[in-house]
Amino acid sequence: MQVILLENIRKLGAVGDTVTVKNGYARNYLIPNQKALYATQGNIDYFEAQKKDIEARNNEKRAEAETLKAKIHEQYVIILQQAGDDDRLYGAVTVSSIATALSDKIEENIERRIVALHDPIKYIGIHKVEVHPHADVIAELFINVARTSEEAEILERKFKKGEIQLGGTKATSVENVAEAAFTRPEENKAATAEDAAEDSDSEGEQEAA
């Protein structure tokens, strides 16, 4: 089926392009959401007559998307989930749970359809996902998956220091994290004080430079 795009759509085309798509995609998504028109002669004539207004609306949507990107780009969103001793989750993190957690974080409704989860999240750790508020606007988001808030804090601190990597596999990012999260209170205090001292020394070196 051929349709005329009313807005830029990632990996499909730009405003005004006539593209071929599957019937279900057109009928169930593009047309109902006013993202495209059936490529009839009448609609082609309509688009040409309204082209400037349609392009102006698309530019407005892009500007709104840029504003949303500024709120969410490189944010850390915590999702608490149960996992086994091998740090494998009891059930993968879903697009819906990411959209809900992000909505709570920025206090603004995020539709699940704009969250791009390329690979299932199955392990405790720090994971990167993309959010596409517009075809031309992409924000990157860090998903911090942990059993507890304390474990999430440890993960984020270690990741920012470069001590663990993205992905959340046992080999790359969560070795000893679970153990560190559940040490005795006095050990946690000592670790926190040590981290604070390291941060202070680092800031002092930067100022001196």
CYANA upper distance limits for C-alpha pairs under 8 A (distance plus 0.5 A):
  1 MET  CA     20 THR  CA      5.84
  1 MET  CA     21 VAL  CA      5.96
  1 MET  CA     22 LYS  CA      6.55
  1 MET  CA     23 ASN  CA      6.16
  1 MET  CA     26 ALA  CA      8.16
  2 GLN  CA     18 THR  CA      6.96
  2 GLN  CA     19 VAL  CA      5.92
  2 GLN  CA     20 THR  CA      4.86
  2 GLN  CA     21 VAL  CA      6.76
  2 GLN  CA     38 TYR  CA      6.93
  2 GLN  CA     39 ALA  CA      6.00
  3 VAL  CA     18 THR  CA      5.99
  3 VAL  CA     19 VAL  CA      6.11
  3 VAL  CA     20 THR  CA      6.98
  3 VAL  CA     21 VAL  CA      7.91
  3 VAL  CA     26 ALA  CA      8.04
  3 VAL  CA     36 ALA  CA      6.55
  3 VAL  CA     37 LEU  CA      5.87
  3 VAL  CA     38 TYR  CA      4.96
  3 VAL  CA     39 ALA  CA      5.01
  4 ILE  CA     15 VAL  CA      8.33
  4 ILE  CA     16 GLY  CA      6.32
  4 ILE  CA     17 ASP  CA      6.14
  4 ILE  CA     18 THR  CA      4.96
  4 ILE  CA     19 VAL  CA      7.03
  4 ILE  CA     36 ALA  CA      5.78
  4 ILE  CA     37 LEU  CA      5.62
  4 ILE  CA     38 TYR  CA      6.75
  4 ILE  CA     39 ALA  CA      5.99
  4 ILE  CA     44 ILE  CA      8.02
  5 LEU  CA      9 ILE  CA      8.33
  5 LEU  CA     13 GLY  CA      7.77
  5 LEU  CA     14 ALA  CA      7.15
  5 LEU  CA     15 VAL  CA      5.67
  5 LEU  CA     16 GLY  CA      5.75
  5 LEU  CA     17 ASP  CA      6.07
  5 LEU  CA     18 THR  CA      6.98
  5 LEU  CA     19 VAL  CA      8.06
  5 LEU  CA     35 LYS  CA      6.56
  5 LEU  CA     36 ALA  CA      4.81
  5 LEU  CA     37 LEU  CA      7.13
  6 LEU  CA     14 ALA  CA      8.48
  6 LEU  CA     15 VAL  CA      5.60
  6 LEU  CA     16 GLY  CA      6.69
  6 LEU  CA     34 GLN  CA      7.70
  6 LEU  CA     35 LYS  CA      5.51
  6 LEU  CA     36 ALA  CA      5.40
  6 LEU  CA     37 LEU  CA      7.76
  6 LEU  CA     54 ILE  CA      7.18
  6 LEU  CA     55 GLU  CA      8.48
  6 LEU  CA     58 ASN  CA      8.38
  7 GLU  CA     14 ALA  CA      6.72
  7 GLU  CA     15 VAL  CA      5.03
  7 GLU  CA     16 GLY  CA      8.12
  7 GLU  CA     35 LYS  CA      6.36
  7 GLU  CA     36 ALA  CA      7.91
  7 GLU  CA     54 ILE  CA      8.40
  7 GLU  CA     55 GLU  CA      8.15
  7 GLU  CA     58 ASN  CA      6.32
  8 ASN  CA     12 LEU  CA      8.37
  8 ASN  CA     13 GLY  CA      6.37
  8 ASN  CA     14 ALA  CA      4.60
  8 ASN  CA     15 VAL  CA      5.62
  8 ASN  CA     58 ASN  CA      8.21
  8 ASN  CA    134 HIS  CA      8.33
  8 ASN  CA    135 ALA  CA      6.20
  8 ASN  CA    136 ASP  CA      7.89
  9 ILE  CA     13 GLY  CA      6.01
  9 ILE  CA     14 ALA  CA      6.79
  9 ILE  CA    134 HIS  CA      8.27
  9 ILE  CA    135 ALA  CA      5.55
 10 ARG  CA    135 ALA  CA      5.14
 10 ARG  CA    136 ASP  CA      7.76
 12 LEU  CA     19 VAL  CA      7.98
 13 GLY  CA     17 ASP  CA      6.59
 13 GLY  CA     19 VAL  CA      7.83
 15 VAL  CA     55 GLU  CA      7.51
 16 GLY  CA     47 PHE  CA      8.00
 16 GLY  CA     51 LYS  CA      8.32
 18 THR  CA     39 ALA  CA      7.48
 21 VAL  CA     25 TYR  CA      7.20
 21 VAL  CA     26 ALA  CA      7.14
 22 LYS  CA     26 ALA  CA      6.96
 23 ASN  CA     27 ARG  CA      6.61
 24 GLY  CA     28 ASN  CA      6.07
 24 GLY  CA     29 TYR  CA      8.23
 25 TYR  CA     29 TYR  CA      5.95
 25 TYR  CA     30 LEU  CA      6.93
 26 ALA  CA     30 LEU  CA      5.27
 26 ALA  CA     31 ILE  CA      6.16
 26 ALA  CA     36 ALA  CA      8.29
 27 ARG  CA     31 ILE  CA      6.18
 27 ARG  CA     32 PRO  CA      7.39
 28 ASN  CA     32 PRO  CA      6.94
 29 TYR  CA     33 ASN  CA      6.44
 30 LEU  CA     34 GLN  CA      6.70
 30 LEU  CA     35 LYS  CA      5.42
 30 LEU  CA     36 ALA  CA      5.86
 30 LEU  CA     37 LEU  CA      8.37
 31 ILE  CA     35 LYS  CA      6.52
 31 ILE  CA     36 ALA  CA      5.81
 31 ILE  CA     37 LEU  CA      6.52
 31 ILE  CA     38 TYR  CA      8.15
 37 LEU  CA     43 ASN  CA      7.15
 38 TYR  CA     43 ASN  CA      7.31
 39 ALA  CA     43 ASN  CA      6.64
 39 ALA  CA     44 ILE  CA      6.79
 40 THR  CA     44 ILE  CA      6.66
 41 GLN  CA     45 ASP  CA      6.71
 42 GLY  CA     46 TYR  CA      6.69
 43 ASN  CA     47 PHE  CA      6.52
 44 ILE  CA     48 GLU  CA      6.84
 45 ASP  CA     49 ALA  CA      6.80
 46 TYR  CA     50 GLN  CA      6.66
 47 PHE  CA     51 LYS  CA      5.90
 47 PHE  CA     54 ILE  CA      8.46
 50 GLN  CA     54 ILE  CA      6.62
 51 LYS  CA     55 GLU  CA      6.59
 52 LYS  CA     56 ALA  CA      6.60
 53 ASP  CA     57 ARG  CA      6.74
 54 ILE  CA     58 ASN  CA      6.80
 55 GLU  CA     59 ASN  CA      6.75
 56 ALA  CA     60 GLU  CA      6.86
 57 ARG  CA     61 LYS  CA      6.81
 58 ASN  CA     62 ARG  CA      6.74
 59 ASN  CA     63 ALA  CA      6.76
 60 GLU  CA     64 GLU  CA      6.80
 61 LYS  CA     65 ALA  CA      6.63
 61 LYS  CA    134 HIS  CA      7.90
 62 ARG  CA     66 GLU  CA      6.72
 62 ARG  CA    134 HIS  CA      6.62
 62 ARG  CA    136 ASP  CA      7.88
 62 ARG  CA    137 VAL  CA      7.78
 63 ALA  CA     67 THR  CA      6.92
 64 GLU  CA     68 LEU  CA      6.88
 65 ALA  CA     69 LYS  CA      6.60
 65 ALA  CA    133 PRO  CA      5.67
 65 ALA  CA    134 HIS  CA      6.31
 65 ALA  CA    137 VAL  CA      7.06
 66 GLU  CA     70 ALA  CA      6.81
 66 GLU  CA    137 VAL  CA      7.07
 67 THR  CA     71 LYS  CA      7.30
 68 LEU  CA     72 ILE  CA      7.07
 68 LEU  CA    133 PRO  CA      7.82
 69 LYS  CA     73 HIS  CA      6.00
 69 LYS  CA    133 PRO  CA      7.94
 69 LYS  CA    137 VAL  CA      7.95
 69 LYS  CA    138 ILE  CA      7.68
 69 LYS  CA    139 ALA  CA      5.93
 71 LYS  CA    106 ILE  CA      7.58
 72 ILE  CA    106 ILE  CA      7.90
 72 ILE  CA    139 ALA  CA      7.33
 72 ILE  CA    140 GLU  CA      8.15
 72 ILE  CA    141 LEU  CA      7.29
 73 HIS  CA    139 ALA  CA      5.41
 73 HIS  CA    140 GLU  CA      5.71
 73 HIS  CA    141 LEU  CA      6.30
 74 GLU  CA    139 ALA  CA      7.94
 74 GLU  CA    140 GLU  CA      5.97
 74 GLU  CA    141 LEU  CA      5.31
 74 GLU  CA    142 PHE  CA      6.60
 75 GLN  CA    140 GLU  CA      8.41
 75 GLN  CA    141 LEU  CA      5.98
 75 GLN  CA    142 PHE  CA      6.48
 76 TYR  CA    141 LEU  CA      7.08
 76 TYR  CA    142 PHE  CA      5.29
 76 TYR  CA    143 ILE  CA      6.40
 76 TYR  CA    144 ASN  CA      6.86
 77 VAL  CA    101 ALA  CA      7.07
 77 VAL  CA    102 LEU  CA      6.81
 77 VAL  CA    105 LYS  CA      7.48
 77 VAL  CA    141 LEU  CA      8.08
 77 VAL  CA    142 PHE  CA      6.73
 77 VAL  CA    143 ILE  CA      5.55
 77 VAL  CA    144 ASN  CA      6.26
 78 ILE  CA    101 ALA  CA      7.70
 78 ILE  CA    143 ILE  CA      6.58
 78 ILE  CA    144 ASN  CA      5.15
 78 ILE  CA    145 VAL  CA      6.45
 78 ILE  CA    146 ALA  CA      7.90
 78 ILE  CA    149 SER  CA      8.40
 78 ILE  CA    152 ALA  CA      7.38
 79 ILE  CA     97 SER  CA      8.35
 79 ILE  CA     98 ILE  CA      8.15
 79 ILE  CA    101 ALA  CA      7.38
 79 ILE  CA    143 ILE  CA      7.58
 79 ILE  CA    144 ASN  CA      6.62
 79 ILE  CA    145 VAL  CA      5.44
 79 ILE  CA    146 ALA  CA      6.99
 80 LEU  CA    145 VAL  CA      6.36
 80 LEU  CA    146 ALA  CA      5.57
 80 LEU  CA    147 ARG  CA      5.66
 80 LEU  CA    148 THR  CA      6.49
 80 LEU  CA    149 SER  CA      7.85
 81 GLN  CA     89 LEU  CA      7.44
 81 GLN  CA     90 TYR  CA      8.08
 81 GLN  CA    145 VAL  CA      7.36
 81 GLN  CA    146 ALA  CA      6.59
 81 GLN  CA    147 ARG  CA      5.70
 81 GLN  CA    148 THR  CA      8.36
 82 GLN  CA     89 LEU  CA      6.49
 82 GLN  CA     90 TYR  CA      6.36
 82 GLN  CA    146 ALA  CA      8.26
 82 GLN  CA    147 ARG  CA      5.98
 83 ALA  CA     87 ASP  CA      5.92
 83 ALA  CA     88 ARG  CA      5.81
 83 ALA  CA     89 LEU  CA      4.59
 83 ALA  CA     90 TYR  CA      5.79
 83 ALA  CA    123 TYR  CA      8.19
 83 ALA  CA    124 ILE  CA      7.78
 83 ALA  CA    147 ARG  CA      7.34
 84 GLY  CA     88 ARG  CA      6.02
 84 GLY  CA     89 LEU  CA      6.94
 84 GLY  CA     90 TYR  CA      7.63
 86 ASP  CA    170 LYS  CA      7.50
 87 ASP  CA    123 TYR  CA      6.16
 87 ASP  CA    124 ILE  CA      5.92
 87 ASP  CA    169 THR  CA      8.39
 87 ASP  CA    170 LYS  CA      7.34
 87 ASP  CA    174 VAL  CA      7.88
 88 ARG  CA    122 LYS  CA      6.36
 88 ARG  CA    123 TYR  CA      5.02
 88 ARG  CA    124 ILE  CA      7.00
 89 LEU  CA    122 LYS  CA      5.77
 89 LEU  CA    123 TYR  CA      5.77
 89 LEU  CA    124 ILE  CA      7.17
 90 TYR  CA    122 LYS  CA      8.49
 91 GLY  CA    122 LYS  CA      7.47
 92 ALA  CA    120 PRO  CA      6.83
 92 ALA  CA    121 ILE  CA      5.91
 92 ALA  CA    122 LYS  CA      5.31
 92 ALA  CA    123 TYR  CA      8.42
 93 VAL  CA     97 SER  CA      7.09
 93 VAL  CA     98 ILE  CA      7.89
 93 VAL  CA    120 PRO  CA      7.44
 93 VAL  CA    121 ILE  CA      5.83
 93 VAL  CA    122 LYS  CA      7.26
 94 THR  CA     98 ILE  CA      6.90
 94 THR  CA    120 PRO  CA      8.07
 94 THR  CA    121 ILE  CA      8.19
 95 VAL  CA     99 ALA  CA      6.63
 95 VAL  CA    112 ARG  CA      6.51
 95 VAL  CA    115 VAL  CA      6.90
 95 VAL  CA    116 ALA  CA      8.16
 95 VAL  CA    117 LEU  CA      7.11
 96 SER  CA    100 THR  CA      6.62
 96 SER  CA    112 ARG  CA      6.09
 97 SER  CA    101 ALA  CA      6.56
 98 ILE  CA    102 LEU  CA      6.55
 98 ILE  CA    112 ARG  CA      8.35
 98 ILE  CA    115 VAL  CA      8.24
 98 ILE  CA    143 ILE  CA      8.24
 99 ALA  CA    103 SER  CA      6.53
 99 ALA  CA    110 ILE  CA      6.10
 99 ALA  CA    111 GLU  CA      6.88
 99 ALA  CA    112 ARG  CA      5.76
 99 ALA  CA    115 VAL  CA      7.37
100 THR  CA    104 ASP  CA      6.79
100 THR  CA    110 ILE  CA      7.70
101 ALA  CA    105 LYS  CA      6.69
102 LEU  CA    106 ILE  CA      6.79
102 LEU  CA    110 ILE  CA      7.47
103 SER  CA    107 GLU  CA      5.87
103 SER  CA    108 GLU  CA      5.57
103 SER  CA    109 ASN  CA      5.53
103 SER  CA    110 ILE  CA      5.86
104 ASP  CA    108 GLU  CA      7.58
110 ILE  CA    114 ILE  CA      8.18
111 GLU  CA    115 VAL  CA      8.01
114 ILE  CA    131 VAL  CA      6.02
114 ILE  CA    132 HIS  CA      5.38
114 ILE  CA    133 PRO  CA      6.23
115 VAL  CA    129 VAL  CA      8.01
115 VAL  CA    130 GLU  CA      6.67
115 VAL  CA    131 VAL  CA      5.04
115 VAL  CA    132 HIS  CA      6.83
116 ALA  CA    129 VAL  CA      6.84
116 ALA  CA    130 GLU  CA      5.68
116 ALA  CA    131 VAL  CA      6.28
116 ALA  CA    132 HIS  CA      7.58
117 LEU  CA    129 VAL  CA      6.25
117 LEU  CA    130 GLU  CA      7.40
118 HIS  CA    129 VAL  CA      7.97
121 ILE  CA    127 HIS  CA      8.00
122 LYS  CA    168 GLY  CA      8.39
123 TYR  CA    145 VAL  CA      8.03
123 TYR  CA    167 GLY  CA      8.27
123 TYR  CA    168 GLY  CA      5.60
123 TYR  CA    169 THR  CA      6.59
123 TYR  CA    170 LYS  CA      8.48
124 ILE  CA    144 ASN  CA      8.36
124 ILE  CA    145 VAL  CA      5.62
124 ILE  CA    146 ALA  CA      5.84
124 ILE  CA    147 ARG  CA      8.12
124 ILE  CA    168 GLY  CA      5.83
124 ILE  CA    169 THR  CA      8.03
124 ILE  CA    174 VAL  CA      7.37
125 GLY  CA    144 ASN  CA      6.49
125 GLY  CA    145 VAL  CA      5.81
125 GLY  CA    146 ALA  CA      7.06
125 GLY  CA    155 LEU  CA      7.11
125 GLY  CA    166 LEU  CA      7.76
125 GLY  CA    167 GLY  CA      7.05
125 GLY  CA    168 GLY  CA      4.47
125 GLY  CA    169 THR  CA      7.91
125 GLY  CA    173 SER  CA      6.70
125 GLY  CA    174 VAL  CA      6.66
126 ILE  CA    142 PHE  CA      6.97
126 ILE  CA    143 ILE  CA      6.18
126 ILE  CA    144 ASN  CA      5.19
126 ILE  CA    145 VAL  CA      6.82
126 ILE  CA    155 LEU  CA      7.56
126 ILE  CA    156 GLU  CA      7.89
126 ILE  CA    159 PHE  CA      7.96
126 ILE  CA    165 GLN  CA      7.99
126 ILE  CA    166 LEU  CA      5.88
126 ILE  CA    167 GLY  CA      6.67
126 ILE  CA    168 GLY  CA      6.37
126 ILE  CA    173 SER  CA      8.23
127 HIS  CA    142 PHE  CA      6.08
127 HIS  CA    143 ILE  CA      5.50
127 HIS  CA    144 ASN  CA      7.00
127 HIS  CA    145 VAL  CA      8.26
127 HIS  CA    166 LEU  CA      5.93
127 HIS  CA    167 GLY  CA      5.79
127 HIS  CA    168 GLY  CA      7.25
128 LYS  CA    140 GLU  CA      7.22
128 LYS  CA    141 LEU  CA      6.12
128 LYS  CA    142 PHE  CA      5.11
128 LYS  CA    143 ILE  CA      6.55
128 LYS  CA    166 LEU  CA      7.63
128 LYS  CA    167 GLY  CA      8.36
129 VAL  CA    140 GLU  CA      6.41
129 VAL  CA    141 LEU  CA      5.84
129 VAL  CA    142 PHE  CA      6.95
129 VAL  CA    143 ILE  CA      7.70
130 GLU  CA    138 ILE  CA      7.03
130 GLU  CA    139 ALA  CA      6.18
130 GLU  CA    140 GLU  CA      5.15
130 GLU  CA    141 LEU  CA      6.51
131 VAL  CA    138 ILE  CA      6.27
131 VAL  CA    139 ALA  CA      5.61
131 VAL  CA    140 GLU  CA      6.78
131 VAL  CA    141 LEU  CA      7.68
132 HIS  CA    136 ASP  CA      8.48
132 HIS  CA    137 VAL  CA      6.50
132 HIS  CA    138 ILE  CA      5.31
132 HIS  CA    139 ALA  CA      7.01
133 PRO  CA    137 VAL  CA      6.75
133 PRO  CA    138 ILE  CA      7.35
134 HIS  CA    138 ILE  CA      7.70
144 ASN  CA    152 ALA  CA      6.76
144 ASN  CA    155 LEU  CA      7.93
144 ASN  CA    156 GLU  CA      7.71
145 VAL  CA    152 ALA  CA      7.33
146 ALA  CA    151 GLU  CA      6.37
146 ALA  CA    152 ALA  CA      5.70
146 ALA  CA    155 LEU  CA      8.49
147 ARG  CA    151 GLU  CA      6.97
147 ARG  CA    152 ALA  CA      8.00
148 THR  CA    152 ALA  CA      6.79
149 SER  CA    153 GLU  CA      6.80
150 GLU  CA    154 ILE  CA      7.00
150 GLU  CA    181 ALA  CA      6.67
151 GLU  CA    155 LEU  CA      6.71
151 GLU  CA    177 VAL  CA      7.69
151 GLU  CA    178 ALA  CA      7.40
151 GLU  CA    180 ALA  CA      8.36
151 GLU  CA    181 ALA  CA      5.40
152 ALA  CA    156 GLU  CA      6.68
153 GLU  CA    157 ARG  CA      6.64
154 ILE  CA    158 LYS  CA      6.59
154 ILE  CA    177 VAL  CA      7.76
154 ILE  CA    180 ALA  CA      8.34
154 ILE  CA    181 ALA  CA      7.42
155 LEU  CA    159 PHE  CA      6.52
155 LEU  CA    164 ILE  CA      8.45
155 LEU  CA    174 VAL  CA      8.36
155 LEU  CA    177 VAL  CA      7.59
156 GLU  CA    160 LYS  CA      6.63
157 ARG  CA    161 LYS  CA      6.84
158 LYS  CA    162 GLY  CA      6.77
158 LYS  CA    163 GLU  CA      5.59
158 LYS  CA    164 ILE  CA      6.45
159 PHE  CA    163 GLU  CA      6.21
159 PHE  CA    164 ILE  CA      5.54
159 PHE  CA    165 GLN  CA      6.92
159 PHE  CA    166 LEU  CA      8.44
163 GLU  CA    173 SER  CA      8.44
164 ILE  CA    172 THR  CA      6.74
164 ILE  CA    173 SER  CA      5.00
164 ILE  CA    174 VAL  CA      7.75
165 GLN  CA    172 THR  CA      6.22
165 GLN  CA    173 SER  CA      5.67
166 LEU  CA    172 THR  CA      8.07
166 LEU  CA    173 SER  CA      7.24
167 GLY  CA    172 THR  CA      7.84
167 GLY  CA    173 SER  CA      7.45
168 GLY  CA    172 THR  CA      7.23
168 GLY  CA    173 SER  CA      5.66
168 GLY  CA    174 VAL  CA      6.76
169 THR  CA    173 SER  CA      6.37
169 THR  CA    174 VAL  CA      7.17
170 LYS  CA    174 VAL  CA      5.82
170 LYS  CA    175 GLU  CA      6.31
171 ALA  CA    175 GLU  CA      7.11
174 VAL  CA    178 ALA  CA      7.77
176 ASN  CA    180 ALA  CA      6.59
177 VAL  CA    181 ALA  CA      6.62
178 ALA  CA    182 PHE  CA      7.09
179 GLU  CA    183 THR  CA      6.90
180 ALA  CA    188 ASN  CA      8.39
183 THR  CA    187 GLU  CA      6.61
183 THR  CA    188 ASN  CA      6.82
184 ARG  CA    188 ASN  CA      6.91
185 PRO  CA    189 LYS  CA      6.70
186 GLU  CA    190 ALA  CA      6.74
187 GLU  CA    191 ALA  CA      6.67
188 ASN  CA    192 THR  CA      6.56
189 LYS  CA    193 ALA  CA      6.60
190 ALA  CA    194 GLU  CA      6.60
191 ALA  CA    195 ASP  CA      6.63
192 THR  CA    196 ALA  CA      6.62
193 ALA  CA    197 ALA  CA      6.67
194 GLU  CA    198 GLU  CA      6.79
195 ASP  CA    199 ASP  CA      6.69
196 ALA  CA    200 SER  CA      6.60
197 ALA  CA    201 ASP  CA      6.66
198 GLU  CA    202 SER  CA      6.66
199 ASP  CA    203 GLU  CA      6.71
200 SER  CA    204 GLY  CA      6.67
201 ASP  CA    205 GLU  CA      6.79
202 SER  CA    206 GLN  CA      6.87
203 GLU  CA    207 GLU  CA      6.74
204 GLY  CA    208 ALA  CA      6.68
205 GLU  CA    209 ALA  CA      6.64
